[in-house]
Every structure is written in C-alpha cells, then in structure tokens.
C-alpha cells in the first residue's frame, strides 16, 4: 500500500532544507569563507543599503527650497456703508537662500556619504574578524579531536594488552585500572573538542548562510605579514574618524550659513473692483536677537570633540599595531619550531615507551606519562599554529590591510 505524505508535511520538509549547503568533505578554505561572508553577510548588506541611501540623498541635497502659493481674499462683509468690493490675491513666495546655504547642504550630504562608506569598511572588518575567529576555532578543535581520537585508540590497545596480562596473572589489576582511567580521560577530552568544533562551525555556517562540514576545513598557510610597520592614513578606522571630523566641520559651516538671513520674494496678482494689479513684496528677517548661536555653539563643540576623538583613535591604532606585530612575529617563530622542538622528541619518547611496554619491560605509569607528554605536545603545537595564523591576520587588520593577501 503506498504511503501518503500530507502536503503540509512535505512542504515543511522542503522548507527545512538549507538554501545552500557545502558538500560534505568538499574543501572550504578560509579564503572561501571570507569571500562568501562579503557576499552574504546581512550586516554588510545593511551597511551597503545605508551607503546607497546616503549617495541618493547627496544627489538631491542642493535643490532649491520649495515655493509656496497663497490665495487670499479681503473685504468680506463689513459694517461699511454699502460694503466694500472684495479684493482677491494670488501670490507665490520663493525663499532665496543667501550665504551659500545650498553649498553647505551639499557638503553635509557629501560628508554623510563619506561616513557611510567608512561604516561599511568597518562592518567588513568586523565580519572578517568574526568569520576568521570561528573558522580557526572550528579547525583547531577538529584537529584536536582527531589527535585525541588517535590517542584514545592507542590507550585502548594498551588496555587490551594489559587486560590479557591481568587475566594470566602477569600484572596487577591496578595497572589495568590506570590505563582504563587514562583512556576514559582521552575520550572525554575528545568529546569536548568535538563539541567546541561543532559550536564554532555552527556559528560560522549561520554567519555564511550555509551548512558546513568540519571535514572540509583546510588549515591555512601562514599569511604574509603586513606590508607596513606604521598605521597608514588609509586605515579604515582612521578614515572613519576623519569622516566624522568632516561631517562635524560641514555641520558647523552649515549652521554658520544659517546665521545669515534669507530673502523671501513674494509676487502675484491682486484683483480689486474688477481691476487686476500686480503685487510684489520682499521680506527680510532682521537678525537682531537670534543668529543661530545655539546651533553654532553645539556644532563647534562637536567639531572639537571629533578632532580629539580622531587623535585618540590614531594613538590607539599605533599601540595596537605595535603589539599585534610583536605577537605575530613571536607566535610565527614559535609555530615554525614547534614540530621539531616538541612533537618529534615527544613522539620518539612515546614510541620507545610503547615498544618497551609491548616487550613487558615498562610499567604502566611510564607508558601513560609518555603518551600524555606526546598528546600534550601535539595539542600545544596545533593551538600554536592556529594562534600564529590568527595573530598574523590580526596584525594585517591592525595595519588596515585585508585579512588575507
């Protein structure tokens, strides 16, 4: 009998499938992740939308002010003998801006575009930093889980051998229990590493809008260090600080321009007693009490504050770059020697201990110690390699460069 699947259930199953999924085991490099993040990140899309809006607004910032029309009638029924003829007015008033207010508005709009562009660049840096951290975390814990899995297998084999010796009375049961405890410890640590990798992978996949497989992650080569040793003016954070200064300066110029009065020109037609006549008037405010002093004072304070914030940003970036360059150089050097200085000697000691244990001339504690020294050296090396890549990328970002060359 054929099985019938309700339509809503089938639709729900289809909708539950991710729109895009990375094929299981297919290579997915850090560069791939960054490219996809640039294309798919909602945070970047939001920054681009704000930039597009600022650019569109800048195109309209210099338009003239709207005129307004007035239709007026006078001399409605009054107590004058015989009444008065109605007067009808139809006039148009146009404000003529003085003091280059239109140019000031254009400058404010242009500064807003610069600020929006700087915000977009900062949003990309934040996305890149987050994606890189999640990718490297998932990669590190995946490799740690694999190393711990091999460690657990070797301990399981030693436990099997020791179990046979205990069965024939050639070894005390206490030594078997020690091996079982160490094997269980390795299994627990492997599980914790697998969970940490899965957590970072899930966060990364959510940010990129796709499902990812840990098997597809590729350990990146150490990127090239930054090409500069000082913070360049093109650094995105400096550009953002400069854009705030420009916006504050444009705002102050606009408020100063508003302190100058504008002229309103009124012209139209008046009809009185069947005759049409022209009407012209010019209105000029007298800047006797208020010359936009409050707004100018606030704008001036904002400009001074923006300039100080820019200096604070420059100092912070100099310190951050110095520390990042030192960390990248140190960790890169350590990572380059880790295999030779830690893993290879520990592997030799472990292999010798295994051979001696197999021959029955090594006690369990010395075998466990050799196994633990090796796995610790391997885990430290994996972490050091990952930290070195992260440090170089952090240094590149601190220098205002892209995360990867």
C-alpha positions as CSV (number, residue, x, y, z in Angstrom):
1,X,0.0,0.0,0.0
2,X,1.6,3.3,-1.0
3,X,2.4,5.8,1.8
4,X,0.7,9.1,1.5
5,X,2.5,12.2,2.8
6,X,0.3,15.2,3.7
7,X,1.1,18.2,1.5
8,X,1.9,20.5,4.5
9,X,4.3,18.0,5.9
10,X,6.1,17.7,2.6
11,X,6.2,21.5,2.2
12,X,7.6,21.8,5.7
13,X,10.3,19.2,4.9
14,X,11.3,21.1,1.8
15,X,11.4,24.5,3.6
16,X,13.5,22.9,6.4
17,X,16.3,22.1,3.9
18,X,19.0,24.9,3.9
19,X,19.0,27.0,0.8
20,X,22.7,26.4,0.3
21,X,24.8,23.6,1.8
22,X,28.5,23.0,1.4
23,X,29.0,19.4,0.1
24,X,30.3,17.1,2.9
25,X,34.1,16.8,2.7
26,X,34.5,19.4,-0.1
27,X,37.4,21.7,0.6
28,X,36.3,25.0,2.1
29,X,39.2,27.3,2.8
30,X,39.4,30.4,5.0
31,X,39.6,32.5,1.8
32,X,36.3,30.8,0.6
33,X,34.7,31.7,3.9
34,X,35.8,35.4,3.6
35,X,34.6,35.6,0.0
36,X,31.2,34.2,1.0
37,X,31.0,36.4,4.0
38,X,31.5,39.5,1.9
39,X,28.7,38.4,-0.4
40,X,26.2,37.0,2.1
41,X,26.6,39.0,5.4
42,X,23.4,40.8,6.4
43,X,25.5,43.3,8.4
44,X,27.4,44.2,5.2
45,X,24.2,44.4,3.2
46,X,22.8,46.8,5.8
47,X,25.9,49.0,5.6
48,X,25.7,49.0,1.8
49,X,22.0,50.0,2.0
50,X,22.8,52.9,4.2
51,X,25.6,54.0,1.8
52,X,23.3,53.8,-1.2
53,X,20.7,55.9,0.7
54,X,23.4,58.5,1.6
55,X,24.5,58.7,-2.0
56,X,21.0,59.1,-3.3
57,X,20.4,61.8,-0.7
58,X,23.5,63.7,-1.7
59,X,22.2,64.0,-5.3
60,X,19.2,65.9,-4.0
61,X,20.9,68.0,-1.3
62,X,21.4,71.1,-3.5
63,X,17.9,71.5,-4.7
64,X,16.2,74.9,-4.2
65,X,13.7,75.3,-1.4
66,X,10.1,74.8,-2.4
67,X,8.0,77.9,-3.2
68,X,4.5,78.2,-1.6
69,X,1.4,79.8,-3.1
70,X,-1.1,81.9,-1.2
71,X,-4.7,82.6,-2.2
72,X,-6.3,85.3,-0.1
73,X,-9.5,87.3,-0.2
74,X,-10.2,90.5,1.8
75,X,-13.1,92.9,2.5
76,X,-15.6,90.3,3.4
77,X,-19.0,91.6,4.7
78,X,-18.3,94.5,7.0
79,X,-20.2,97.4,8.5
80,X,-19.0,99.9,5.9
81,X,-21.9,101.7,4.2
82,X,-22.7,99.9,1.0
83,X,-20.0,97.3,1.8
84,X,-16.5,97.1,0.2
85,X,-15.6,95.4,-3.0
86,X,-13.7,92.1,-2.4
87,X,-10.0,92.0,-3.0
88,X,-8.5,88.7,-4.3
89,X,-4.8,87.9,-4.1
90,X,-2.9,85.1,-5.8
91,X,0.8,85.2,-4.9
92,X,3.8,82.9,-4.9
93,X,6.6,83.2,-2.4
94,X,10.1,81.9,-3.0
95,X,12.8,81.9,-0.4
96,X,16.2,82.9,-1.8
97,X,19.0,81.5,0.3
98,X,22.0,83.7,1.0
99,X,25.3,82.8,2.5
100,X,25.8,79.7,0.2
101,X,23.4,77.5,2.2
102,X,22.9,75.3,-0.8
103,X,26.6,74.6,-0.9
104,X,26.7,73.9,2.8
105,X,23.9,71.4,2.4
106,X,25.8,69.7,-0.3
107,X,28.8,69.5,1.9
108,X,26.8,68.0,4.7
109,X,25.4,65.4,2.4
110,X,28.8,64.6,0.9
111,X,30.2,64.1,4.4
112,X,27.3,61.7,5.2
113,X,28.3,59.7,2.2
114,X,31.9,59.5,3.4
115,X,30.7,58.4,6.9
116,X,28.5,55.7,5.4
117,X,31.4,54.4,3.3
118,X,33.6,54.3,6.3
119,X,31.0,52.5,8.3
120,X,30.7,49.9,5.5
121,X,34.5,49.3,5.6
122,X,34.4,48.9,9.4
123,X,31.5,46.5,9.1
124,X,33.5,44.3,6.7
125,X,36.5,44.3,9.1
126,X,34.2,43.2,12.0
127,X,32.6,40.5,9.8
128,X,36.1,39.3,8.6
129,X,37.4,39.2,12.2
130,X,34.4,37.2,13.4
131,X,34.5,34.7,10.5
132,X,38.2,34.2,10.8
133,X,37.9,33.5,14.6
134,X,35.1,31.0,14.1
135,X,36.8,29.3,11.2
136,X,40.1,28.9,13.1
137,X,38.3,27.7,16.2
138,X,36.4,25.1,14.3
139,X,39.6,24.0,12.6
140,X,41.7,23.9,15.7
141,X,39.2,21.8,17.8
142,X,38.5,19.5,14.8
143,X,42.2,18.7,14.6
144,X,42.5,18.4,18.4
145,X,39.6,15.9,18.4
146,X,41.3,13.8,15.7
147,X,44.6,13.8,17.7
148,X,42.7,12.8,20.8
149,X,40.9,10.1,18.9
150,X,44.2,8.5,17.9
151,X,45.4,8.9,21.5
152,X,42.4,7.1,22.8
153,X,42.9,4.3,20.3
154,X,46.5,3.8,21.4
155,X,45.4,3.7,25.0
156,X,42.6,1.2,24.1
157,X,45.2,-1.1,22.6
158,X,47.5,-0.8,25.7
159,X,44.4,-1.5,27.8
160,X,43.7,-4.6,25.8
161,X,47.3,-5.9,26.2
162,X,47.2,-5.1,29.9
163,X,43.9,-6.9,30.3
164,X,45.4,-10.1,28.9
165,X,48.3,-9.8,31.3
166,X,46.0,-9.4,34.2
167,X,44.0,-12.4,33.1
168,X,47.1,-14.7,33.1
169,X,48.3,-13.2,36.4
170,X,51.3,-11.4,34.9
171,X,50.3,-7.9,36.1
172,X,48.2,-6.5,38.9
173,X,44.7,-5.3,38.1
174,X,45.6,-1.8,39.4
175,X,47.7,-1.1,36.3
176,X,44.7,-2.1,34.1
177,X,42.5,0.4,36.0
178,X,45.1,3.1,35.5
179,X,45.0,2.6,31.7
180,X,41.2,2.5,31.6
181,X,41.1,5.8,33.5
182,X,43.5,7.4,31.1
183,X,41.6,6.1,28.1
184,X,38.3,7.5,29.5
185,X,40.1,10.8,30.1
186,X,41.1,10.9,26.4
187,X,37.6,10.1,25.3
188,X,36.1,12.9,27.4
189,X,38.6,15.4,26.1
190,X,37.9,14.3,22.5
191,X,34.2,14.8,23.1
192,X,34.8,18.3,24.4
193,X,36.9,19.2,21.4
194,X,34.3,17.8,19.0
195,X,31.6,19.9,20.8
196,X,33.7,23.0,20.6
197,X,34.4,22.4,16.9
198,X,30.7,21.9,16.2
199,X,29.8,25.0,18.1
200,X,32.2,27.2,16.1
201,X,31.2,25.5,12.9
202,X,27.5,26.2,13.5
203,X,28.2,29.8,14.3
204,X,30.3,30.1,11.1
205,X,27.7,28.4,9.0
206,X,24.9,30.7,10.4
207,X,27.0,33.8,9.5
208,X,27.7,32.5,6.0
209,X,24.1,31.2,5.4
210,X,25.2,27.6,4.6
211,X,25.8,24.3,6.3
212,X,29.4,23.4,6.7
213,X,31.3,20.1,7.2
214,X,34.3,20.0,9.6
215,X,36.0,17.6,7.2
216,X,36.1,20.3,4.5
217,X,38.0,22.8,6.6
218,X,41.5,23.4,5.3
219,X,44.4,24.5,7.6
220,X,45.6,27.8,6.1
221,X,49.2,28.5,5.4
222,X,50.7,31.3,7.5
223,X,49.7,34.6,5.7
224,X,52.3,37.2,4.7
225,X,52.8,39.8,7.5
226,X,51.5,43.3,6.9
227,X,53.5,45.3,4.4
228,X,53.7,48.4,6.7
229,X,55.1,49.0,10.1
230,X,53.0,52.1,10.9
231,X,49.4,52.9,10.7
232,X,48.7,54.4,7.2
233,X,46.2,57.2,6.7
234,X,44.1,54.8,4.6
235,X,43.4,52.7,7.7
236,X,39.6,52.1,7.8
237,X,39.3,53.3,11.4
238,X,41.3,56.5,10.7
239,X,39.2,57.1,7.6
240,X,36.1,56.7,9.7
241,X,37.4,59.1,12.3
242,X,38.3,61.6,9.5
243,X,34.8,61.2,8.1
244,X,33.3,62.2,11.5
245,X,35.6,65.3,11.6
246,X,34.5,66.2,8.0
247,X,30.8,65.7,8.9
248,X,31.2,67.9,12.0
249,X,33.1,70.6,10.0
250,X,30.4,70.6,7.3
251,X,27.7,70.8,10.0
252,X,29.4,73.8,11.6
253,X,29.7,75.5,8.2
254,X,26.0,74.9,7.6
255,X,25.0,76.4,10.9
256,X,27.2,79.4,10.3
257,X,25.5,79.9,6.9
258,X,22.1,79.6,8.6
259,X,23.0,82.6,10.8
260,X,22.7,84.8,7.7
261,X,19.1,85.8,6.9
262,X,17.4,84.7,3.7
263,X,15.3,86.8,1.4
264,X,11.7,85.9,0.6
265,X,10.3,87.3,-2.6
266,X,6.5,87.4,-2.9
267,X,4.9,88.2,-6.3
268,X,1.4,87.7,-7.7
269,X,-1.9,89.3,-8.8
270,X,-4.4,91.3,-6.9
271,X,-8.0,91.9,-8.2
272,X,-9.8,94.9,-6.8
273,X,-13.1,96.4,-8.1
274,X,-12.8,94.5,-11.3
275,X,-9.2,95.6,-12.0
276,X,-6.1,93.4,-11.9
277,X,-2.9,94.7,-10.4
278,X,0.5,93.2,-9.7
279,X,1.8,92.6,-6.2
280,X,5.5,92.4,-5.3
281,X,7.0,92.1,-1.8
282,X,10.4,91.3,-0.4
283,X,10.7,90.0,3.2
284,X,14.0,90.0,5.0
285,X,14.3,88.9,8.7
286,X,16.2,91.2,10.9
287,X,19.0,89.2,12.8
288,X,18.6,91.3,15.9
289,X,18.2,88.7,18.7
290,X,18.9,85.3,17.2
291,X,21.7,84.5,14.8
292,X,21.6,80.7,15.2
293,X,24.1,81.0,18.1
294,X,22.9,77.9,19.9
295,X,23.2,75.6,16.9
296,X,26.6,77.1,16.0
297,X,28.0,76.6,19.5
298,X,26.9,73.0,19.6
299,X,28.3,72.3,16.1
300,X,31.6,73.9,17.1
301,X,31.8,71.7,20.2
302,X,31.1,68.6,18.1
303,X,33.9,69.5,15.7
304,X,36.4,69.9,18.5
305,X,35.3,66.7,20.0
306,X,35.6,64.8,16.7
307,X,39.1,66.1,16.2
308,X,40.1,64.8,19.7
309,X,38.4,61.5,19.0
310,X,40.4,61.2,15.8
311,X,43.7,61.8,17.7
312,X,42.7,59.2,20.3
313,X,41.9,56.7,17.5
314,X,45.3,57.3,15.9
315,X,47.1,56.7,19.2
316,X,45.1,53.6,19.9
317,X,45.8,52.2,16.5
318,X,49.6,52.8,16.8
319,X,49.7,50.9,20.1
320,X,47.5,48.1,18.7
321,X,49.7,47.7,15.6
322,X,52.9,47.6,17.6
323,X,51.5,44.9,19.9
324,X,50.0,42.9,17.0
325,X,53.2,42.9,15.0
326,X,55.2,41.7,18.0
327,X,52.7,38.9,18.7
328,X,52.6,37.8,15.1
329,X,56.4,37.6,14.9
330,X,56.7,35.7,18.1
331,X,54.0,33.2,17.5
332,X,55.0,32.6,13.9
333,X,58.6,31.8,15.1
334,X,57.3,29.5,17.8
335,X,54.9,27.7,15.5
336,X,57.7,27.2,12.9
337,X,59.8,25.3,15.6
338,X,57.0,23.6,17.5
339,X,57.1,20.4,15.5
340,X,60.9,20.0,15.8
341,X,61.2,21.1,19.4
342,X,58.1,19.5,20.9
343,X,56.3,16.9,18.8
344,X,59.3,15.0,17.4
345,X,61.0,14.4,20.7
346,X,57.7,13.5,22.4
347,X,56.9,11.1,19.6
348,X,60.3,9.4,19.9
349,X,59.8,9.0,23.7
350,X,56.3,7.7,23.2
351,X,57.3,5.2,20.5
352,X,60.1,3.9,22.7
353,X,57.7,3.6,25.7
354,X,55.3,1.6,23.5
355,X,58.0,-0.7,22.4
356,X,59.2,-1.3,25.9
357,X,55.6,-1.8,27.2
358,X,55.0,-4.3,24.4
359,X,58.1,-6.2,25.5
360,X,56.9,-6.2,29.1
361,X,59.8,-4.2,30.5
362,X,58.0,-0.9,31.1
363,X,55.5,-0.1,33.9
364,X,52.1,1.5,33.1
365,X,52.8,4.8,34.7
366,X,55.8,5.5,32.5
367,X,53.8,4.5,29.4
368,X,50.9,6.8,30.5
369,X,53.4,9.6,31.1
370,X,55.0,9.2,27.6
371,X,51.5,9.1,26.0
372,X,50.4,12.2,27.9
373,X,53.5,14.1,27.1
374,X,53.1,13.4,23.4
375,X,49.4,14.3,23.2
376,X,50.1,17.5,25.2
377,X,52.9,18.4,22.8
378,X,50.7,17.7,19.8
379,X,47.8,19.8,21.1
380,X,50.0,22.7,22.0
381,X,51.5,22.6,18.5
382,X,48.1,22.6,16.9
383,X,47.0,25.5,19.1
384,X,50.2,27.4,18.4
385,X,49.9,27.0,14.6
386,X,46.3,28.3,14.8
387,X,47.3,31.2,17.1
388,X,50.1,32.2,14.7
389,X,47.7,32.4,11.8
390,X,45.2,34.4,13.9
391,X,48.0,36.7,15.1
392,X,49.2,37.5,11.6
393,X,45.6,38.2,10.4
394,X,45.1,40.4,13.4
395,X,48.3,42.3,12.6
396,X,47.1,42.7,9.0
397,X,43.8,44.1,10.2
398,X,45.6,46.4,12.6
399,X,47.7,47.7,9.7
400,X,44.5,48.4,7.8
401,X,45.0,45.6,5.3
402,X,42.8,42.7,4.1
403,X,42.8,39.6,6.3
404,X,44.4,37.5,3.6
405,X,46.8,38.7,0.9
